[in-house]
Amino acid sequence: MRHVLQRLARSLFQRLFRVELRGWEHYPHDEPRLLIVANHVSYLDGALLAAFLPDMPIFVINTHMARHWWVKPFIAVTRHVSIDPTNSHYLKTLIQHLKAGERVAVFPEGRISVTGALMKIYEGPALAADKADAALLPVYIEGAQYSLLSRLNGIVRRRLLPRIRLTMLPARRLTATARNGRVRRRELGRQLDELMVELAYAGMNIDQPLVSAMLETWARHGGNRTVLQDAQGQRFGWRALFARAFTLADLLESPCAGQHHIGLLLPNSNAAVTAILALHLRGRVPVILNFTSGSQELLGACRTAQVRTVCTSRAFVAAANLDESVAALSERTTVLFLEDLRQFATLPTRIRGLLKSLLPTWSYHRIAGPVRADDPAVILFTSGSEREPKGVVLTHRNLLANVAQARAVFDITPRDIALNSLPIFHAFGLTTATLTPLLLGGRLVLYPSPLHYHVIPEIAYEHGITILFGTNTFLNGYGRNAHPYDFFNVRLVIMGAEPLREETRRLWLDKFGIPIREGYGLTEASPVLAANTRHRHCERTVGKLLPGLDHYLEPVEGITDGGLLCVRGPNVMAGYLLADQPGKLIPPRTERGLGWHDTGDIARFDADGFVTLLGRAKRFAKLGGEMISLAAVERLAADCWPEDQHAAINLIDPSKGETIVLLTTRQDADRSDLITATHREGLSGLHIPRHVFTVREIPLLGSGKLDYPGVRRLAEGLASA
C-alpha cells in the first residue's frame, strides 16, 4: 500500500511542482546503515523525501510537531519515530533503528528555516551515525521555501506551485579522532555542520550564464519590486532593469560590431549595472577598468584585454576629473559616452527594449546566441599592490559559484537591503557587494565612493540598510563619523581586502553593537575564499574556507607554522591576461597541475579549520636567517597607535642584507613604543623596524588597500635622504 501511495505522491509532485532530481545516481542501494540528512525549508519536505527516495525511510519527527493535525496524515502513511529533542534518550532510539539496518531520515536543523538559509545544526544526528557506524546521505531541498507551506511569509514571495529541485550528494561517513565523549561529539558536530554547508552550496545552479541566474531571481521574487537604486535616486525593478539593458544593448550593437571585449569606465550606479547586463545580453564581455589608475595604466589594461571601445559617462568624467585619462584613451580606443547614446534612444528603440523585457528569456537566447557557464563573464584587473596589474578572466560559473558559496554561509534574504560603495572594478565590489545581494533576491543601494565618511552613515540611516560591505579603512572611517543610531538596522557587516584592525572591531562593537565578519579573498577567486559568519566565527582569523574549495600548503623556508596557500575550486579564475601576451589566456597552475592557484599568501589552519593569514609571501623580510612578516610589523604598529595608518616595507641593507622600515601617520611615533609592544606580545626583536618615518598619509589604491609600490618609493626616498 505504501509503495502505491509513494508512486501516486511522486506523480502528483512531478505534475504540480515540476520536481527536478540532481545527483540521484548517488543513492547507495547497498549501504546497510543509512542516515539521510536534509535541510528543512517547508512542511512539504518530509512528503518530498518520502515520494522520491527509492526506499521509504523511517522519518524522525519532533513529538510536538507530530501533534499538529496537518502532520497526522503524513504520519499515517509513512514509517516514523516520534522523539523529544529535549530528552537525551532520543538518540538511543535513533541509534537502535540504524543498527537494525533501517534507513532513517532526519532534519539536523530541528526546525523549519525562518530565513531560507541554514539554521543551527544539531550534533545529535552526527553522534548517532557515529555510534551506529552509519553513512550519511545529504539531500538539499530547493524551491519549497517559496511555497505556501514555508515559514517565510513576508520574507519571500510565496506562491502556490513553485518549481522544486532535490539535490543529492554522495553518501559519506564521519570520522573523528578524539576518544573523549564531549570532544568527539563536538568534532562530529563540526563535520556535520560542514557537510550541511557543502550541501547548501551544491543546491544552487551555477552551470548557467549570469543572465539566466538573474532571470531565475526575477521569476522567483517578482519583476516590479525595487531591487536596485543609486545615488541619483533611480529605482529599478528587474523588469525596468532588463528593459533598459535591452535598449542599451541595441544602441551598442552598431558601434561595437565585431568586438567581444568592451571596456567600462563607470562608478557604482544603476548605469554601470545596466551596461554590464547590456553587454551580456549580446554575449559580450565587460572589461571593468580601474578609474583610479593613471592614463598609462588604463591604456595598458586596454591593450592587455584587447579593448577597442570604452563606455563611460560625461558626468562621471567631469566629477572624477578624468578628462586627461579619457583623452589618452581616445587616442587608442573609441570612447562612447552614455549621454550621447541616449540621444539615439528613440521611442521605437525604447518600445523594442520594453517588448523584449516582456519575454526576457526568449529574447536573451535569441540575441546572445549560445553562452556557456565556462565562457568569460567579466575581466577585472589585479590591484597592482605589488606588481604590474594583470587581467583576470572570470567565467559565469566562477561568479555564480562565489554567490552560491556566500549563500551557503550567510543568511542573506530578500528582505535585506545592502549598501555597496566599493568600486565594481574590484572583485569584492562586483561579486560580493553587487551580484550576491541581487541574485539572492535582496535590494541593492549603490553609492559611487567609499571615501565619503559622513555621507555613507546617512545613507544607511535613510534607507534602513541591513547589510554593509567595506574594508577596514572605510569601516573605521564610517564608525568614527557615524551617530550611534545611524546603523540601527544593520545586522551584517562584511569586511575584506585588508586585515581587520582591533581598533575597528572594538569601535563597531562598542558604538553600534555590531560584530564585523572578516573574510579573505583575491580577484583570482571571484573573490571570496574564506569568511567568518554568524555560525562559524573565530577572532583574529579570516574564517573557514568556503564550500567547494580544495587547498594545500606549500612549505616555505623559514616558516614553521604555516605555508603558501594554494587553492582550487569552481570560483577560481579561468586564467590571466598578461601585458606581454595580450589576448592569450594563461590558466592557473601550480606544481600539482592545472586549476590550482598560488594565492601568494602564507597561511595556517587551526584544528577547527579556521584560517590565519601570516602575510604575503613577497611581504616577508629575511633577517638573521629568520622570515619576518611585514604584516605582523604593521599589526604591532596598529596595537601601539590604533588611530593611525601604518605600512612596513623591507629595503636592501648593504651590511645586513635586508632591513625593515615603517611608515606611519602617527606624528609623535617613538620606536621605543614598538620595542615595548614587541616584548608584551612575546615577539622576536627582529620585528622592530630599523627606521620609523612619520608621513602625512600612506599611499592607498582605489580599492582601499595599501599601495605597496607607492609605499616602497616613499620609503626609499626617506631612507636615502
LOZA-468791 format. One record per residue (C-alpha): z, x, y. Coordinates in steps of 0.2 Angstrom, whole numbers, padded with zeros to 4 digits, always signed. Layout:
<pts>
ZXY/...
</pts>
This chain:
<pts>
+0000+0000+0000/+0005+0014+0012/-0012+0023+0009/-0021+0007+0013/-0011+0004+0029/-0014+0023+0033/-0033+0021+0032/-0033+0005+0042/-0022+0013+0056/-0034+0028+0056/-0049+0017+0058/-0041+0007+0072/-0036+0023+0081/-0053+0030+0080/-0061+0015+0087/-0048+0012+0101/-0044+0030+0106/-0059+0040+0100/-0047+0052+0092/-0054+0070+0091/-0047+0081+0077/-0047+0100+0081/-0041+0113+0068/-0038+0100+0054/-0045+0113+0042/-0029+0122+0043/-0019+0109+0034/-0011+0118+0019/-0013+0106+0004/-0005+0119-0007/+0011+0123+0003/+0026+0117-0007/+0038+0115+0008/+0031+0110+0025/+0039+0105+0041/+0027+0098+0053/+0032+0101+0072/+0023+0091+0086/+0025+0089+0104/+0032+0072+0110/+0022+0063+0124/+0022+0044+0119/+0028+0031+0107/+0011+0032+0099/+0015+0050+0092/+0023+0045+0076/+0009+0032+0072/-0004+0045+0076/+0003+0058+0064/+0005+0045+0050/-0013+0039+0052/-0022+0056+0052/-0011+0068+0042/-0019+0070+0025/-0002+0067+0016/+0011+0055+0023/+0026+0065+0028/+0044+0059+0030/+0047+0056+0048/+0064+0062+0056/+0069+0048+0068/+0083+0048+0080/+0096+0035+0075/+0097+0027+0092/+0078+0026+0093/+0077+0018+0076/+0087+0003+0083/+0073-0002+0095/+0063-0017+0089/+0046-0009+0093/+0051+0005+0081/+0056-0005+0066/+0038-0010+0061/+0034+0009+0060/+0049+0012+0050/+0045-0002+0038/+0028+0006+0033/+0032+0024+0033/+0044+0036+0025/+0058+0041+0036/+0075+0048+0038/+0087+0042+0052/+0098+0056+0060/+0110+0058+0074/+0107+0074+0083/+0125+0074+0090/+0131+0076+0072/+0128+0093+0065/+0127+0087+0047/+0109+0080+0051/+0102+0097+0047/+0109+0096+0029/+0098+0080+0027/+0083+0089+0034/+0085+0104+0023/+0088+0094+0007/+0071+0085+0009/+0062+0101+0012/+0070+0109-0003/+0065+0094-0013/+0046+0099-0009/+0044+0085+0004/+0033+0086+0019/+0044+0082+0034/+0038+0078+0052/+0049+0081+0067/+0048+0082+0086/+0058+0098+0091/+0060+0092+0109/+0070+0077+0103/+0064+0065+0116/+0048+0059+0124/+0042+0070+0138/+0046+0063+0156/+0035+0077+0164/+0020+0078+0152/+0024+0096+0149/+0036+0103+0135/+0054+0099+0137/+0069+0108+0129/+0065+0114+0112/+0080+0112+0100/+0084+0126+0087/+0088+0114+0073/+0071+0112+0065/+0069+0131+0065/+0085+0133+0056/+0081+0120+0044/+0064+0128+0040/+0073+0145+0038/+0086+0138+0026/+0073+0129+0015/+0060+0143+0016/+0048+0130+0023/+0032+0134+0033/+0029+0126+0050/+0013+0117+0054/+0011+0114+0073/+0001+0099+0079/-0002+0096+0098/-0005+0078+0104/-0015+0077+0120/-0020+0062+0129/-0007+0050+0123/+0004+0054+0138/-0009+0044+0148/-0007+0028+0138/+0004+0013+0142/+0016+0019+0129/+0021+0035+0138/+0036+0038+0149/+0025+0044+0164/+0024+0029+0174/+0022+0035+0192/+0018+0052+0187/+0001+0050+0179/-0012+0036+0180/-0009+0027+0164/-0022+0016+0155/-0024+0005+0140/-0035+0016+0129/-0036+0035+0134/-0045+0047+0124/-0033+0057+0112/-0035+0074+0104/-0025+0081+0090/-0025+0100+0088/-0018+0109+0073/-0014+0127+0072/-0012+0137+0055/+0004+0135+0046/+0017+0149+0048/+0034+0155+0043/+0048+0160+0055/+0056+0177+0052/+0072+0183+0058/+0080+0200+0056/+0098+0195+0061/+0111+0190+0047/+0124+0184+0059/+0123+0165+0059/+0123+0162+0078/+0112+0177+0082/+0100+0172+0068/+0099+0154+0074/+0095+0160+0092/+0081+0171+0086/+0074+0157+0075/+0075+0145+0090/+0066+0158+0101/+0052+0159+0089/+0050+0140+0088/+0050+0139+0107/+0036+0152+0107/+0027+0143+0094/+0028+0127+0104/+0022+0136+0120/+0007+0143+0110/+0003+0125+0104/+0003+0118+0121/-0009+0131+0127/-0020+0128+0112/-0021+0109+0116/-0031+0112+0131/-0050+0113+0130/-0056+0130+0138/-0073+0130+0129/-0082+0122+0143/-0088+0125+0161/-0076+0124+0175/-0086+0109+0182/-0084+0100+0166/-0065+0103+0167/-0065+0096+0185/-0074+0081+0179/-0061+0078+0165/-0047+0079+0178/-0057+0066+0189/-0059+0054+0174/-0041+0056+0169/-0032+0054+0186/-0045+0044+0197/-0058+0050+0209/-0051+0042+0225/-0033+0048+0227/-0032+0064+0238/-0032+0080+0229/-0037+0092+0242/-0034+0094+0261/-0034+0108+0273/-0028+0114+0290/-0041+0103+0299/-0033+0088+0291/-0048+0084+0280/-0043+0074+0264/-0054+0074+0249/-0053+0065+0233/-0063+0070+0218/-0077+0058+0222/-0078+0064+0240/-0077+0082+0235/-0091+0081+0222/-0102+0070+0234/-0101+0084+0247/-0103+0098+0234/-0119+0089+0228/-0126+0088+0246/-0122+0106+0249/-0130+0112+0233/-0146+0103+0238/-0145+0112+0255/-0143+0129+0247/-0157+0127+0235/-0171+0132+0246/-0163+0147+0255/-0155+0153+0238/-0170+0150+0227/-0171+0163+0213/-0154+0170+0217/-0140+0170+0204/-0125+0178+0214/-0121+0171+0231/-0108+0179+0242/-0095+0168+0250/-0085+0174+0266/-0073+0159+0269/-0055+0156+0272/-0044+0144+0262/-0052+0127+0267/-0060+0112+0259/-0077+0120+0264/-0073+0135+0253/-0069+0124+0238/-0084+0114+0241/-0095+0129+0242/-0088+0136+0225/-0091+0119+0217/-0109+0118+0225/-0114+0134+0218/-0108+0130+0201/-0117+0113+0201/-0133+0123+0202/-0127+0136+0189/-0125+0150+0202/-0110+0162+0203/-0099+0163+0218/-0095+0181+0224/-0080+0179+0234/-0079+0193+0247/-0063+0200+0255/-0065+0196+0273/-0050+0208+0277/-0061+0223+0272/-0072+0233+0284/-0090+0231+0285/-0094+0245+0274/-0083+0238+0260/-0092+0221+0262/-0109+0229+0261/-0103+0239+0246/-0097+0224+0237/-0114+0215+0240/-0123+0230+0233/-0112+0231+0218/-0114+0212+0214/-0132+0212+0219/-0129+0198+0233/-0144+0194+0244/-0136+0179+0253/-0119+0176+0260/-0112+0160+0266/-0099+0159+0280/-0094+0149+0295/-0097+0152+0313/-0080+0145+0317/-0071+0156+0305/-0081+0172+0310/-0076+0169+0328/-0057+0165+0324/-0056+0180+0312/-0065+0192+0324/-0078+0196+0310/-0093+0197+0322/-0095+0216+0318/-0094+0213+0299/-0106+0199+0299/-0118+0209+0310/-0118+0223+0297/-0121+0210+0283/-0135+0203+0292/-0145+0219+0292/-0144+0220+0272/-0142+0201+0267/-0146+0184+0273/-0131+0176+0281/-0131+0157+0281/-0119+0148+0292/-0112+0131+0285/-0113+0123+0303/-0132+0127+0303/-0134+0119+0286/-0126+0103+0291/-0140+0101+0303/-0151+0098+0289/-0139+0086+0280/-0149+0071+0285/-0144+0053+0280/-0156+0053+0264/-0149+0070+0259/-0131+0063+0260/-0136+0047+0251/-0143+0058+0237/-0127+0068+0236/-0117+0051+0235/-0128+0044+0222/-0126+0060+0211/-0107+0058+0213/-0108+0041+0205/-0115+0049+0189/-0107+0066+0191/-0108+0072+0173/-0126+0067+0171/-0131+0074+0187/-0122+0091+0184/-0130+0094+0167/-0147+0089+0174/-0147+0101+0189/-0137+0115+0182/-0145+0117+0166/-0136+0124+0151/-0119+0133+0156/-0108+0140+0143/-0090+0144+0143/-0093+0163+0142/-0105+0163+0157/-0099+0171+0173/-0090+0159+0184/-0084+0170+0198/-0085+0188+0204/-0070+0195+0213/-0066+0212+0218/-0050+0223+0214/-0038+0226+0228/-0043+0244+0230/-0025+0248+0232/-0028+0265+0223/-0047+0267+0221/-0064+0260+0227/-0064+0241+0223/-0074+0236+0208/-0082+0219+0204/-0073+0209+0191/-0083+0196+0182/-0073+0181+0176/-0080+0168+0165/-0077+0149+0164/-0067+0152+0149/-0057+0166+0157/-0052+0154+0172/-0048+0139+0161/-0038+0149+0149/-0027+0155+0163/-0025+0137+0169/-0021+0132+0151/-0008+0146+0149/+0000+0141+0165/+0001+0123+0159/+0010+0128+0143/+0024+0137+0153/+0026+0127+0169/+0029+0109+0171/+0016+0105+0184/+0012+0087+0186/+0000+0075+0195/+0015+0071+0206/+0016+0089+0213/+0009+0094+0230/+0005+0113+0230/+0003+0123+0246/-0009+0138+0245/-0010+0150+0259/-0015+0165+0248/-0034+0170+0251/-0046+0164+0237/-0054+0181+0237/-0038+0186+0227/-0037+0180+0209/-0019+0174+0212/-0025+0163+0227/-0040+0157+0217/-0035+0153+0199/-0016+0151+0201/-0014+0143+0218/-0030+0133+0219/-0038+0129+0202/-0022+0127+0192/-0014+0113+0204/-0031+0104+0205/-0035+0105+0186/-0018+0099+0182/-0020+0083+0192/-0010+0088+0207/-0013+0088+0226/-0018+0104+0235/-0015+0109+0253/-0024+0124+0259/-0019+0135+0274/-0030+0149+0280/-0017+0163+0282/-0001+0168+0274/+0005+0178+0289/+0010+0163+0299/+0028+0163+0295/+0033+0150+0307/+0019+0138+0303/+0020+0138+0283/+0038+0131+0283/+0032+0117+0295/+0018+0113+0284/+0029+0112+0269/+0041+0101+0278/+0027+0089+0284/+0018+0087+0268/+0033+0087+0256/+0027+0102+0247/+0034+0104+0229/+0025+0120+0223/+0024+0136+0234/+0014+0152+0230/+0017+0168+0238/+0020+0187+0237/+0037+0195+0240/+0032+0200+0258/+0026+0182+0263/+0040+0173+0254/+0053+0184+0263/+0044+0180+0280/+0045+0162+0276/+0063+0162+0271/+0068+0171+0287/+0059+0160+0299/+0062+0143+0290/+0075+0130+0293/+0086+0127+0278/+0078+0110+0276/+0060+0115+0278/+0058+0117+0259/+0069+0102+0254/+0056+0095+0242/+0051+0112+0235/+0055+0113+0216/+0044+0128+0211/+0041+0144+0219/+0029+0156+0210/+0028+0174+0216/+0016+0188+0211/+0006+0203+0217/+0021+0214+0221/+0038+0216+0214/+0052+0204+0219/+0065+0212+0230/+0083+0207+0228/+0085+0203+0246/+0071+0190+0245/+0078+0182+0229/+0095+0181+0237/+0088+0174+0253/+0079+0159+0244/+0094+0156+0233/+0107+0156+0246/+0097+0147+0260/+0087+0135+0250/+0095+0134+0233/+0078+0138+0225/+0075+0152+0212/+0059+0162+0213/+0049+0163+0197/+0042+0180+0197/+0026+0184+0187/+0014+0198+0184/-0005+0199+0183/-0020+0208+0189/-0038+0202+0194/-0045+0208+0177/-0033+0195+0168/-0038+0180+0179/-0024+0185+0185/-0008+0180+0176/-0001+0190+0161/+0017+0186+0161/+0029+0174+0171/+0047+0169+0172/+0049+0150+0170/+0062+0137+0170/+0063+0138+0151/+0061+0157+0149/+0069+0167+0164/+0077+0184+0165/+0081+0193+0182/+0073+0209+0186/+0059+0206+0174/+0042+0198+0176/+0045+0186+0162/+0036+0184+0145/+0018+0187+0141/+0008+0170+0142/+0002+0162+0126/-0014+0168+0118/-0012+0186+0123/-0011+0202+0111/-0004+0218+0118/+0001+0236+0113/+0010+0250+0122/+0001+0267+0123/+0013+0281+0123/+0014+0291+0139/+0020+0309+0140/+0037+0310+0149/+0041+0291+0147/+0053+0287+0133/+0057+0269+0136/+0040+0261+0139/+0022+0264+0138/+0005+0260+0145/+0002+0241+0143/-0015+0236+0136/-0019+0218+0133/-0032+0207+0125/-0034+0188+0127/-0045+0174+0132/-0041+0176+0151/-0046+0195+0151/-0062+0198+0161/-0080+0199+0154/-0081+0216+0162/-0083+0227+0178/-0097+0229+0190/-0097+0247+0197/-0104+0253+0213/-0114+0267+0204/-0121+0255+0192/-0124+0239+0201/-0128+0223+0191/-0123+0231+0175/-0108+0223+0166/-0096+0236+0159/-0085+0226+0146/-0066+0231+0144/-0062+0243+0131/-0048+0255+0125/-0046+0266+0110/-0043+0250+0100/-0060+0243+0104/-0069+0230+0114/-0060+0217+0123/-0044+0227+0126/-0040+0231+0144/-0029+0245+0150/-0018+0237+0164/-0014+0254+0171/+0005+0248+0171/+0019+0256+0162/+0030+0243+0155/+0044+0240+0142/+0049+0225+0132/+0066+0219+0128/+0072+0211+0111/+0068+0194+0118/+0050+0199+0124/+0054+0200+0142/+0043+0212+0151/+0049+0225+0164/+0037+0235+0174/+0041+0253+0177/+0027+0256+0189/+0008+0260+0189/+0003+0274+0178/-0005+0283+0193/+0011+0280+0203/+0022+0292+0194/+0026+0309+0200/+0029+0324+0188/+0045+0333+0194/+0053+0346+0184/+0044+0341+0169/+0050+0323+0171/+0040+0307+0175/+0047+0299+0191/+0042+0281+0195/+0037+0279+0213/+0041+0260+0211/+0059+0265+0207/+0060+0275+0223/+0054+0260+0233/+0067+0249+0224/+0080+0262+0229/+0075+0261+0247/+0075+0242+0246/+0093+0242+0240/+0098+0253+0254/+0088+0244+0268/+0084+0227+0261/+0077+0220+0278/+0064+0234+0280/+0047+0239+0271/+0045+0255+0261/+0032+0264+0252/+0033+0280+0241/+0019+0292+0238/+0018+0309+0229/+0010+0323+0238/+0004+0340+0232/+0018+0354+0235/+0012+0372+0234/+0028+0378+0227/+0034+0364+0216/+0018+0355+0211/+0022+0338+0217/+0034+0331+0230/+0039+0313+0234/+0038+0306+0252/+0045+0290+0258/+0038+0279+0272/+0050+0266+0279/+0051+0254+0294/+0070+0257+0295/+0072+0266+0312/+0088+0274+0308/+0084+0279+0290/+0095+0293+0283/+0091+0302+0267/+0110+0303+0263/+0110+0284+0260/+0097+0287+0247/+0107+0300+0239/+0122+0288+0238/+0112+0274+0231/+0105+0286+0218/+0122+0291+0212/+0128+0272+0212/+0113+0267+0201/+0115+0282+0189/+0098+0288+0193/+0092+0306+0192/+0092+0316+0208/+0074+0318+0206/+0072+0300+0213/+0077+0306+0230/+0062+0309+0241/+0060+0326+0249/+0055+0318+0265/+0058+0302+0274/+0047+0296+0288/+0050+0282+0299/+0034+0272+0304/+0031+0256+0314/+0023+0247+0300/+0017+0250+0282/-0001+0248+0278/-0005+0232+0269/-0020+0224+0261/-0026+0207+0265/-0018+0201+0248/-0001+0207+0254/+0000+0222+0243/+0004+0239+0249/-0012+0248+0254/-0009+0265+0245/-0024+0274+0251/-0018+0270+0268/-0001+0275+0264/-0007+0292+0257/-0017+0295+0273/-0002+0291+0284/+0010+0302+0273/-0002+0317+0273/-0003+0316+0292/+0015+0315+0294/+0019+0329+0282/+0007+0341+0289/+0012+0338+0307/
</pts>
